[in-house]
Amino acid sequence: MIKNYLLIAWRNLLKYKIHSLINILGLTIGISAYIFLSILILSGLLV
């Protein structure tokens, strides 16, 4: 079942390249901002 989900996801990534790229970039920027802010806040609390 999971194999089928991954296969469908892979096909959709290949079919909708621009849309997939925008989604992956947005996710990457969001996670990076979260990590950066977390480090900034934790370093401020420790000082």
C-alpha positions in Angstrom: 0.0 0.0 0.0 2.8 2.4 0.9 4.6 1.4 -2.2 1.6 2.5 -4.3 1.4 5.9 -2.5 5.1 6.5 -3.1 4.7 5.6 -6.8 1.8 8.0 -7.2 3.7 10.7 -5.4 6.7 10.1 -7.7 4.5 10.3 -10.8 2.9 13.5 -9.6 6.4 15.0 -9.0 7.4 14.2 -12.5 4.1 15.4 -14.0 3.8 18.7 -12.2 7.4 19.8 -12.0 6.9 23.6 -11.4 4.2 23.1 -8.8 6.3 20.5 -7.0 9.4 22.8 -7.1 7.4 25.6 -5.6 6.0 23.4 -2.8 9.4 21.9 -2.0 11.1 25.3 -1.9 8.4 26.7 0.3 8.8 23.8 2.7 12.5 24.2 2.8 12.3 27.9 3.5 9.8 27.4 6.2 11.8 24.7 8.0 15.0 26.8 7.6 13.3 29.8 9.1 12.0 27.8 12.0 15.4 26.3 12.8 17.0 29.8 12.5 14.5 31.4 14.8 14.7 28.5 17.3 18.5 28.9 17.5 18.2 32.6 17.8 15.7 32.4 20.7 17.6 29.7 22.5 20.9 31.5 22.3 19.1 34.6 23.6 17.7 32.7 26.6 21.0 31.2 27.5 22.9 34.5 27.6 
